[in-house]
């Protein structure tokens, strides 16, 4: 197996999150001593890029002064007839 295919396999197994330093560590565990610069060069040639994790950002503002809808059903979702109770979920 060539070095490029090994790098490609490691990158896929990490779901695109491993860059050259981590790939180098995995290759070292497998017994291959390869420089980080060479791994970087081969990753660029194979167009392998690292997907970075995004910072968690809270989008809910629960400290607002808007009116909150009243809980009319009180978790009783069964109805006697059709079209009596309509529910939805915003998730």
ZANULO-910976 format. One record per atom (N, C-alpha, C, CB): residue number from 1; residue in three letters; atom name; x, y, z. Coordinates in Angstrom, 2 decimals, padded with zeros to 5 digits, m for minus. Atoms other than C-alpha are relative to their C-alpha. Glycine has a CB too. Layout:
<nodes>
nr rest atom xx yy zz
NUM ala CA X Y Z
...
</nodes>
This chain:
<nodes>
nr rest atom xx yy zz
1 unk N 000.85 m001.17 000.00
1 unk CA 000.00 000.00 000.00
1 unk C 000.89 001.24 000.00
1 unk CB m000.96 000.00 001.22
2 unk N m000.82 m001.20 000.08
2 unk CA 001.38 003.40 m000.93
2 unk C m000.29 000.93 001.17
2 unk CB m000.24 000.73 m001.32
3 unk N 000.15 m000.93 m001.12
3 unk CA 001.82 006.21 001.55
3 unk C m001.23 000.88 m000.18
3 unk CB 001.25 000.87 000.13
4 unk N 001.17 m000.85 000.25
4 unk CA m000.85 008.34 m000.12
4 unk C m001.29 m000.73 000.32
4 unk CB m000.02 000.48 m001.46
5 unk N 001.23 000.75 m000.32
5 unk CA m003.46 005.59 000.17
5 unk C m000.13 m000.21 001.51
5 unk CB m000.01 m001.36 m000.73
6 unk N 000.05 000.11 m001.46
6 unk CA m002.53 005.10 003.84
6 unk C m000.50 001.29 000.62
6 unk CB 001.39 m000.35 000.56
7 unk N 000.44 m001.30 m000.51
7 unk CA m002.97 008.82 004.48
7 unk C m001.48 000.21 m000.30
7 unk CB 000.84 001.14 m000.62
8 unk N 001.40 m000.15 000.39
8 unk CA m006.27 008.81 002.59
8 unk C m000.91 m000.86 000.89
8 unk CB m000.20 m000.37 m001.49
9 unk N 000.79 000.90 m000.84
9 unk CA m007.52 005.83 004.62
9 unk C m000.12 000.56 001.43
9 unk CB 000.65 m001.41 000.03
10 unk N 000.01 m000.57 m001.36
10 unk CA m006.55 007.46 007.95
10 unk C m000.90 001.22 000.05
10 unk CB 001.44 000.37 000.46
11 unk N 000.83 m001.21 000.07
11 unk CA m008.21 010.72 006.89
11 unk C m001.48 m000.36 m000.07
11 unk CB 000.41 000.85 m001.22
12 unk N 001.39 000.43 000.10
12 unk CA m011.43 008.90 005.97
12 unk C m000.49 m000.59 001.31
12 unk CB m000.16 m001.02 m001.12
13 unk N 000.39 000.62 m001.26
13 unk CA m011.48 006.90 009.21
13 unk C m000.25 001.05 001.08
13 unk CB 001.06 m000.98 000.47
14 unk N 000.20 m001.07 m000.98
14 unk CA m011.24 010.15 011.18
14 unk C m001.13 000.93 m000.42
14 unk CB 001.29 000.80 000.19
15 unk N 001.09 m000.82 000.56
15 unk CA m014.15 011.56 009.14
15 unk C 000.48 001.40 m000.35
15 unk CB m001.17 000.08 000.99
16 unk N m000.54 m001.27 000.47
16 unk CA m011.89 014.30 007.84
16 unk C 000.50 000.93 001.08
16 unk CB m001.01 000.69 m000.78
17 unk N m000.42 m000.89 m001.09
17 unk CA m010.79 015.62 011.23
17 unk C 001.49 m000.09 000.30
17 unk CB m000.79 m000.33 001.24
18 unk N m001.42 000.14 m000.28
18 unk CA m007.16 014.44 011.24
18 unk C 000.81 000.80 m001.01
18 unk CB 000.42 m001.48 m000.01
19 unk N m000.94 m000.71 000.83
19 unk CA m004.51 016.77 009.91
19 unk C 001.33 m000.73 000.00
19 unk CB 000.18 001.46 000.48
20 unk N m001.31 000.63 000.13
20 unk CA m000.83 016.08 009.30
20 unk C 000.58 m000.48 001.33
20 unk CB 000.96 000.97 m000.63
21 unk N m000.57 000.50 m001.25
21 unk CA 000.21 015.84 012.99
21 unk C m000.64 m001.30 000.49
21 unk CB m000.12 001.05 001.07
22 unk N 000.66 001.22 m000.45
22 unk CA m002.41 013.25 013.86
22 unk C 000.23 m001.16 m000.96
22 unk CB m001.49 000.25 000.16
23 unk N m000.29 001.05 000.98
23 unk CA m001.87 011.33 010.63
23 unk C 001.41 m000.53 000.24
23 unk CB m000.14 000.54 m001.46
24 unk N m001.37 000.42 m000.29
24 unk CA 001.84 011.27 011.47
24 unk C 000.04 m000.91 001.22
24 unk CB 000.90 001.22 000.21
25 unk N 000.02 000.82 m001.21
25 unk CA 001.07 009.85 014.91
25 unk C m000.57 m001.38 m000.29
25 unk CB m000.81 000.68 001.10
26 unk N 000.58 001.29 000.34
26 unk CA m001.13 007.10 013.45
26 unk C 000.97 m000.82 m000.83
26 unk CB m001.32 000.19 m000.77
27 unk N m000.99 000.71 000.81
27 unk CA 001.51 006.22 010.86
27 unk C 001.16 m000.49 000.86
27 unk CB 000.52 000.90 m001.12
28 unk N m001.07 000.43 m000.91
28 unk CA 004.12 006.09 013.64
28 unk C m000.44 m001.22 000.80
28 unk CB 000.40 001.15 000.94
29 unk N 000.51 001.17 m000.70
29 unk CA 001.88 003.66 015.54
29 unk C 000.01 m001.24 m000.89
29 unk CB m001.42 000.27 000.50
30 unk N m000.04 001.11 000.95
30 unk CA 001.77 001.53 012.39
30 unk C 001.42 m000.38 m000.39
30 unk CB m000.79 000.35 m001.24
31 unk N m001.40 000.33 000.26
31 unk CA 005.57 001.58 012.21
31 unk C 000.63 000.76 m001.15
31 unk CB 000.12 m001.44 m000.26
32 unk N m000.56 m000.81 001.10
32 unk CA 006.09 004.16 009.44
32 unk C 000.47 001.34 000.53
32 unk CB m001.05 000.21 m001.13
33 unk N m000.56 m001.29 m000.41
33 unk CA 008.38 007.11 010.16
33 unk C 000.01 000.92 m001.22
33 unk CB 001.43 m000.17 000.59
34 unk N 000.14 m000.94 001.11
34 unk CA 007.32 009.93 007.83
34 unk C m000.04 001.40 000.58
34 unk CB m001.28 m000.29 m000.85
35 unk N m000.02 m001.36 m000.52
35 unk CA 007.95 013.64 008.27
35 unk C m001.35 000.66 m000.20
35 unk CB 001.10 000.82 m000.68
36 unk N 001.26 m000.72 000.07
36 unk CA 005.05 015.99 008.86
36 unk C m000.09 000.82 m001.28
36 unk CB m000.17 000.91 001.22
37 unk N 000.00 m000.79 001.24
37 unk CA 006.09 018.14 005.89
37 unk C m000.38 m000.86 m001.20
37 unk CB 001.38 000.65 m000.22
38 unk N 000.34 000.90 001.11
38 unk CA 005.85 015.16 003.56
38 unk C m001.49 m000.37 000.03
38 unk CB 000.87 m001.28 000.06
39 unk N 001.42 000.32 m000.13
39 unk CA 002.43 014.22 004.92
39 unk C m000.84 001.20 m000.44
39 unk CB m000.34 m000.40 001.46
40 unk N 000.71 m001.20 000.40
40 unk CA 001.28 017.82 004.47
40 unk C m000.01 000.15 m001.51
40 unk CB 000.61 001.24 000.64
41 unk N m000.12 m000.12 001.44
41 unk CA 002.54 017.86 000.89
41 unk C m000.88 m001.02 m000.71
41 unk CB 001.45 m000.18 m000.43
42 unk N 000.83 001.04 000.61
42 unk CA 000.83 014.55 000.07
42 unk C m001.48 000.26 000.21
42 unk CB 000.38 m001.36 000.56
43 unk N 001.41 m000.32 m000.25
43 unk CA m002.42 015.68 001.70
43 unk C m000.48 001.12 m000.91
43 unk CB m000.21 000.38 001.47
44 unk N 000.36 m001.08 000.93
44 unk CA m002.41 018.87 m000.38
44 unk C m000.15 m000.53 m001.41
44 unk CB 001.04 001.12 000.04
45 unk N 000.07 000.56 001.35
45 unk CA m001.73 016.88 m003.54
45 unk C m001.26 m000.84 m000.19
45 unk CB 001.25 m000.85 m000.29
46 unk N 001.20 000.84 000.07
46 unk CA m004.63 014.52 m002.72
46 unk C m001.26 000.81 000.31
46 unk CB 000.11 m001.17 000.97
47 unk N 001.10 m000.90 m000.31
47 unk CA m006.85 017.54 m001.86
47 unk C m000.76 m000.46 001.24
47 unk CB m000.96 000.10 m001.19
48 unk N 000.60 000.40 m001.28
48 unk CA m007.46 016.27 001.70
48 unk C 000.11 001.18 000.94
48 unk CB 000.71 m001.27 000.60
49 unk N 000.02 m001.15 m000.90
49 unk CA m008.53 019.07 004.00
49 unk C m000.67 m000.39 001.30
49 unk CB m000.73 001.20 m000.65
50 unk N 000.52 000.28 m001.33
50 unk CA m009.34 019.06 007.69
50 unk C m001.29 000.79 000.20
50 unk CB 001.04 000.35 001.10
51 unk N 001.24 m000.68 m000.37
51 unk CA m012.88 019.85 008.80
51 unk C 000.11 000.38 001.47
51 unk CB m001.25 m000.91 m000.26
52 unk N m000.12 m000.49 m001.38
52 unk CA m012.70 021.99 011.93
52 unk C m001.36 m000.04 000.69
52 unk CB 000.59 001.43 000.03
53 unk N 001.22 m000.06 m000.78
53 unk CA m015.24 021.79 014.69
53 unk C m000.37 001.46 000.20
53 unk CB 000.17 m000.73 001.36
54 unk N 000.46 m001.35 m000.24
54 unk CA m017.37 024.87 015.09
54 unk C m000.23 000.22 001.50
54 unk CB m001.29 000.28 m000.78
55 unk N 000.24 m000.36 m001.38
55 unk CA m017.66 026.69 018.37
55 unk C m001.50 m000.08 000.28
55 unk CB 000.55 001.42 000.31
56 unk N 001.41 000.08 m000.38
56 unk CA m020.94 026.02 020.20
56 unk C m000.54 001.40 000.21
56 unk CB m000.19 m000.86 001.27
57 unk N 000.62 m001.30 m000.16
57 unk CA m023.21 029.00 019.95
57 unk C m001.46 m000.20 000.37
57 unk CB 000.13 000.84 m001.30
58 unk N 001.38 000.11 m000.45
58 unk CA m026.44 029.23 021.88
58 unk C m000.88 000.96 m000.80
58 unk CB m000.11 000.29 001.52
59 unk N 000.88 m000.83 000.81
59 unk CA m029.29 030.52 019.73
59 unk C m001.32 000.30 000.70
59 unk CB m000.27 m000.66 m001.32
60 unk N 001.25 m000.21 m000.72
60 unk CA m032.05 030.50 022.34
60 unk C 000.16 001.15 000.99
60 unk CB m000.42 m001.28 000.73
61 unk N 000.03 m001.10 m000.96
61 unk CA m032.83 033.68 024.20
61 unk C m001.23 m000.19 000.87
61 unk CB m000.02 001.40 m000.73
62 unk N 001.14 000.26 m000.88
62 unk CA m035.02 032.66 027.12
62 unk C m000.26 001.16 000.96
62 unk CB 000.22 m001.28 000.78
63 unk N 000.20 m001.16 m000.87
63 unk CA m034.68 036.01 028.90
63 unk C m000.64 001.14 m000.80
63 unk CB 001.35 000.46 000.64
64 unk N 000.69 m001.02 000.79
64 unk CA m037.15 037.87 026.72
64 unk C m001.30 000.40 000.71
64 unk CB m000.29 m000.52 m001.43
65 unk N 001.24 m000.49 m000.60
65 unk CA m040.29 039.81 027.55
65 unk C m001.21 m000.27 m000.90
65 unk CB 000.11 001.49 000.29
66 unk N 001.12 000.33 000.88
66 unk CA m042.46 038.36 024.77
66 unk C m000.96 m000.95 000.70
66 unk CB 000.51 m000.61 m001.32
67 unk N 000.99 000.89 m000.57
67 unk CA m045.64 036.52 025.60
67 unk C 000.30 m001.44 m000.40
67 unk CB m001.41 000.40 m000.46
68 unk N m000.19 001.43 000.25
68 unk CA m045.35 032.74 025.87
68 unk C m001.38 m000.62 m000.12
68 unk CB 000.84 m000.68 001.14
69 unk N 001.31 000.62 000.23
69 unk CA m048.20 030.62 024.52
69 unk C m000.41 m000.84 001.20
69 unk CB 000.02 m000.86 m001.28
70 unk N 000.54 000.74 m001.13
70 unk CA m050.41 029.10 027.15
70 unk C m000.10 m001.48 m000.33
70 unk CB m001.39 000.56 000.39
71 unk N 000.07 001.44 000.19
71 unk CA m050.33 025.31 027.60
71 unk C m001.46 m000.45 000.17
71 unk CB 000.93 m000.74 001.02
72 unk N 001.43 000.33 m000.05
72 unk CA m053.94 024.47 026.71
72 unk C m000.25 m001.50 000.12
72 unk CB m000.69 000.54 m001.24
73 unk N 000.24 001.44 000.01
73 unk CA m053.54 020.71 026.26
73 unk C 000.44 m000.69 001.29
73 unk CB 000.72 m000.63 m001.17
74 unk N m000.54 000.59 m001.22
74 unk CA m051.58 019.98 029.43
74 unk C 000.37 m001.47 m000.21
74 unk CB m001.02 000.13 001.13
75 unk N m000.49 001.33 000.41
75 unk CA m050.07 016.90 027.67
75 unk C m001.11 m001.04 m000.14
75 unk CB 001.03 m000.49 001.01
76 unk N 001.09 000.93 000.30
76 unk CA m053.47 015.33 026.99
76 unk C m000.29 000.10 m001.49
76 unk CB m001.30 000.31 000.85
77 unk N 000.03 m000.11 001.45
77 unk CA m053.18 014.65 023.27
77 unk C m001.13 m000.81 m000.64
77 unk CB 001.30 m000.45 m000.55
78 unk N 001.09 000.77 000.59
78 unk CA m056.13 012.28 022.79
78 unk C m001.24 000.88 m000.09
78 unk CB m000.30 m001.28 000.84
79 unk N 001.19 m000.81 000.22
79 unk CA m059.32 013.77 021.39
79 unk C m001.20 m000.90 m000.24
79 unk CB 000.21 000.96 m001.20
80 unk N 001.23 000.77 000.21
80 unk CA m062.93 012.61 021.23
80 unk C m000.37 m000.07 m001.47
80 unk CB m001.14 000.62 000.79
81 unk N 000.35 m000.08 001.42
81 unk CA m063.41 013.71 017.61
81 unk C 001.20 000.51 m000.78
81 unk CB m001.24 000.92 m000.22
82 unk N m001.07 m000.58 000.82
82 unk CA m061.15 014.60 014.68
82 unk C m000.06 001.53 000.00
82 unk CB m000.09 m000.52 m001.45
83 unk N m000.16 m001.45 000.09
83 unk CA m059.92 018.20 014.34
83 unk C m000.33 000.73 001.30
83 unk CB m000.88 000.54 m001.11
84 unk N 000.23 m000.65 m001.28
84 unk CA m060.33 018.92 018.04
84 unk C 001.32 000.58 000.55
84 unk CB m000.60 m001.01 001.01
85 unk N m001.29 m000.42 m000.54
85 unk CA m056.64 019.16 018.99
85 unk C 001.05 m000.12 m001.10
85 unk CB 000.40 m000.85 001.25
86 unk N m001.08 m000.01 000.98
86 unk CA m053.79 020.12 016.67
86 unk C 001.29 000.33 000.74
86 unk CB m000.28 001.03 m001.16
87 unk N m001.28 m000.24 m000.64
87 unk CA m050.20 019.88 017.81
87 unk C 001.10 000.03 m001.05
87 unk CB 000.30 m001.09 001.06
88 unk N m001.15 m000.05 000.88
88 unk CA m046.82 020.54 016.23
88 unk C 001.26 000.02 000.86
88 unk CB m000.06 001.23 m000.95
89 unk N m001.29 000.00 m000.69
89 unk CA m043.14 020.36 017.13
89 unk C 000.96 000.85 m000.81
89 unk CB 000.54 m001.45 000.20
90 unk N m000.88 m000.89 000.75
90 unk CA m040.61 023.02 016.20
90 unk C 001.40 m000.58 m000.19
90 unk CB 000.09 001.33 000.70
91 unk N m001.31 000.56 000.19
91 unk CA m037.63 020.72 016.40
91 unk C 000.07 m000.71 m001.32
91 unk CB 000.36 m000.95 001.14
</nodes>
